[in-house]
Each structure stands twice: as structure tokens, then as C-alpha cells.
Amino acid sequence: MNPRQAAWIVGLVALIALPFVYRDPYHLHILVLILIWSFAYTSWSIMGRFGLVSLGHGGFMGVGAYVTALLWNHLGVSPWIGIPVSMLAAGVLALVVAYPCFRFRITGHYFVLVTLALSGIVLQVITATRDYTGGSLGYTPNRTKGSQWLALQFDDKITWYLIALFVWVMGLLVWRWVDRSMSRYAMEAISDDEDAAAAAGVNVTAEKLKITLISALMTALAGALYCQYQMFITPDTVSGISVSLQMVFAVIVGGLYVSLGPTIGAVITIMLAEILRIGFGTKAVGWDNLVYGVLLVLFIVFLPRGILGSLLNLRRRVGWTSS
Amino acid sequence: MESFLEIFDIYLVEAMINGILLGGVLALLALGLNLIFGVIDVTWICYAELVMIGMYGMYYLVQYYGLSYYLSAPLAILLVAALGALLHYLVIEPLLSGPPINQLLATGGVLFVLQSFATVAFGIDFRNLGIRLPVLQFAEMHFSYSRLLSFGAAAAGMTVVYFFMKRTYIGTAIRAIAQDRQIMALMGVDTRRIYLITSALGGALAGLAACLLVLQYDVHPFVGLSFGPITFLICVLGGLGNFVGGFVAAFLFAEIISLGGLFSDLEWGYVLAFAFFIVMMFIRPAGLFARRS
């Protein structure tokens, strides 16, 4: 076992032990949110790191959250079935939009704008079907009495923390799996030069679709989890352009090309948002977002590799590479 | 049954004409975005938010300072033009040599900044100019005067831009840069200045759109989200940077929204337009008028 693996295991054990030692409900709540969003951001970065910048992930997340909640409320389907169904729905949506994009070589700005349209569509559909989804006022899954595994509803934060932790670790494992697969080399070749990659025998469309599908499925799961945890969703918090942008920003802030980058991004952006929210209080609505937005722009202008990415780059330049 | 059909037809014609009127403003927005993209090769994700600021500008000039509408309009256009130039100078220019995706995301950050700035400065209340223009009645069809005015002004604005691009030296330089970025710098054209002028021009178009939209819609910090995405769709459908394509696509979309809204809610009109967009992506992925390679 090398020191790197040992550090991972120690860190993981510490994270599992944490809620049993430290029980402040507010801090646990923030941690659960950070874990769920970290998972969502990691899902985004799985395709984002290969230059497939999608602003449609707000759409996938919205599908994940709303399909799960709608199935539970209207048909009484347990989230244990509802979540896979919602992931399937997001996957189909991803394929329907992504296939023509990849088949006809829609890249760069075009791809960003087409996916942007996707999150716009999901937001509008949720708002338009207000008879079922509650429209922009939001939607609450029916509550069960107390904690129930079948309904995936828990009153205590510790269970949620452990679920979120588990899913987050799974997300990192998928990231790692993609990182070590042939797909990674294929995708890197594609993002450098699509024609050259195709000429070298890479099935460009299939590889891109595979990565997009994995990313969309995971994002839908994140949306469903967020819904089950918060028990209240609105079109603006789980879908639409702002959620998509939020994902991209967090990943950029943390670092796009390292496995823990999206997580660091989630930690920084969520903590920042919370600190600003509490700091400014209720007397100044909007100030927190204003500072947040300015910081994001500064980040993209001055630190495009992200915090973790820049630190690792610095370390590499100084000379003690570990990996 | 007979009379039902008659009423239906009248509504249909009314919806179609209203679609054309809506198309004018959408075409104006698409023109501004296409101009920026065609020349600087950057997509301003925050374009609709510039319009939102312009609408607030109009609101304050008219309601707070008591200026007349026609006096406020040029001021609001100047304001947004300055904002466009500022956006280019502060955010886009430092990123021009970086990866294109960063420019796009930076303007996405500006979207956040402008939205929250509006929330901080103007609050989240819905505001309107308080100007109620009369409704015109023509053969049992109703058209709001504000829409007619918008269409006329949008058409005039686009004509002015057309002649500016065709007849002036700077316009020619802008079109030349859109064709070949590197060569123009070698020809002794100051690309930085042209970029700045283009950004100001794009801003001015957003400002004009703001003056027209404020007549029909209430202003609030998130109003940009209700026509921002549709503008991007129009530009992509027409082919990014393709002025004629954007123009045609704007009217196509406006008709779909207007006719779709006739049968159900306006939101379903939008959903229909989005669906149409995705189908078109299968058929003509590089835009309506793209030449097949």
C-alpha cells in the first residue's frame, strides 16, 4: 500500500466517523449539501474535462428530481424504483439531444448553446405543467411518518450524511474508472482533433455518447438525491440555466482536470455562499450573489485552471511530482 | 360549427400577425448576438441581462426622472452600448487569447453579476413604465400598439445597422474582420478598436430591444431568462454569425410561439419552439442556411 492509498483510506474512515463524533445539525446539513453537489459537479466534470462543456446538466438534474418526486406523489412508486426510472429518463433525453450533436459534429460554442437550450426546455416544461409539478412555486414529495427506508425519507442527518458520502465516493470511483479506461485516451484524442482521432480508428460519436450518458445518469441521481434530502424542489433550484452555470463555475473554481477538483469547487462555492448569506443576513438580499458572481468572473480571468489545478501545476513545476 | 370556425380563423390570423410583430424584436436581439459572435467569436451568455439593465434604465428615466419615452430611449441605448463596450474591455479582452470556452463562461459569470446587481440595486419587485398604449382594432382582430411600434423600431434599427455595415468605413472593417481575423491586423486595421466598436454596437442593439420590450413586459432582475435562451436558439438555428439566418429563424420561432400559444398557454408555445429546434438540429445542424460541405 503506497502512501497515496493510505491517505485515501484514512481520509475516508475519518469522513465516515465524523457524524458519530460531531453532531451539530447545521454543519452536518451543509456537509450533506456539499457531498450531494460535489457528486453532481463530479458528474459534470466527467464530460466537461474532455472539452464537452454542457450547460444542459441543469436539465438532467431537474429530470432526476422531478420524475422521482412525481412518481412518488402521483403513482406511489417508491424512490427505489423512481430514481432508476428518472435516471433512465435523463439518459434517454441525453441521447436524444447528444446524438445529433455528435453525429453532425456540433462542437464548441454550438454545443454549449444547444445544451443551454436543453436546460431551458426542461425548465419551461416543468413550469408549463404546473397542474402536476406545482410550477415555479415548487414541489414537495409526500411525507411519510418518521424515517422510512422504502420511501427514502429520513429524519436524522446522520443517515443522509452516510448516503451522500457513499454516493460521492461512488462518483469519484466512476471518475477514476473513466480516467483509467481506454475511453479517456479516445476522448482526449477527440478533444484535440476530431478528424485525426476518427482517422486513427476512434469511433468518435460512440465514445462521446458513452461519456455523455454516464455523466447524465449520474447528474439525474444527484437531482433525485437532492430532492429526497431537501424534500422541496423548485424549477430554479434543480433545473434551468443558473443551475447549469453553477455546476460549471464550481468545477472551474475547483479544477477541471483533477478528481477532487469538483469537490473542492463545491466546498469553496457552497461555503462562500453560506458565509456571504449569513454575513449579509436578510437585510441585503442579493449582495451575496453579487460578490459570488464577481469572484467567479475574477476566477475565470485569472485562474482558469482552478484552485486545486493551479496548486498541482505549481507543485509539478517546483519538481516533486508524486503521480 | 360554422361560426366557431370563423372565430377560430380570426384568432389564427391574429396570432400569426402577432407572431410577426414578436419576430421583429427577436430578430433585433439575434442580430446583436450574431454581430458579436461573427466579429469577435465570443458568445455573450449575458446578452439578455444587458437588455434587462436597459429596461431598468428606461424605467428610472421615465418614472423617476420624469423624462418622456422618446427622450429616454436614446439615453438607455447609449447606456447599454457603454455597458457592452465595458464588458468587452474588462472581461473579454483579457481572455481573447485563452480557450474560447473561458470567454463563454466569463460572460456567464457576468450574467450572475448583473442579475444580483439588479436585485441589490432595484429590488425584486416587478416594475412597469406605467405607459399604456392603445389597442388597435382591425376587422375584429386586436393588436397592441406597443407591438406595432416595437416591430417598426426593430425594423428601422436593423436597416440602420445594415447601412452602417455596408456604407461606412468602420462597417466595412467590421465585416472584413468577421471574414479573416489575422489578415486584417496585417492590413493595418486596429482590431482592438474595431472589437470595442462592435461590442458597443451589440450593446446598442440590446439597448434598443430594451426600450421596446419595456413597453410590453414588466421589469424584474430575472426577466432576461424569459427571452435569453430563445435568442440563443434563434442564433444557433440560423447559424451563429449568419445574419440572414438569424433573421429568418427569429420569425420562424416567433410564429411557433405565437401559434403554439394560441392552442394552449404561452409556455407551451415555448416548449413547442424548443422541440422544433431539436428536430431542426437533426435536419440542419449547422444552421438553416449552412452550405453542405
Interface residues (C-beta under 8 A of the other chain):
Chain A: G51 V53 L55 V96 V97 P100 C101 F104 R105 I106 G108 H109 Y110 V112 L113 V114 L116 A117 G120 I121 Q124 V125 T127 A128 G240 I241 S242 L245 V248 F249 I252 A284 V285 G286 W287 D288 N289 L290 Y292 G293 V294 L296 V297 F299 I300 V301 P304
Chain B: F37 T43 I45 V91 P94 L95 G98 P99 P100 I101 N102 L104 L105 A106 G108 G109 V110 L111 F112 V113 Q115 S116 F117 A118 T119 V120 I124 P221 L225 G228 P229 I230 F232 L233 C235 V236 L240 D265 E267 W268 Y270 V271 F274 A275 F277 I278 M281 F282 P285 A286
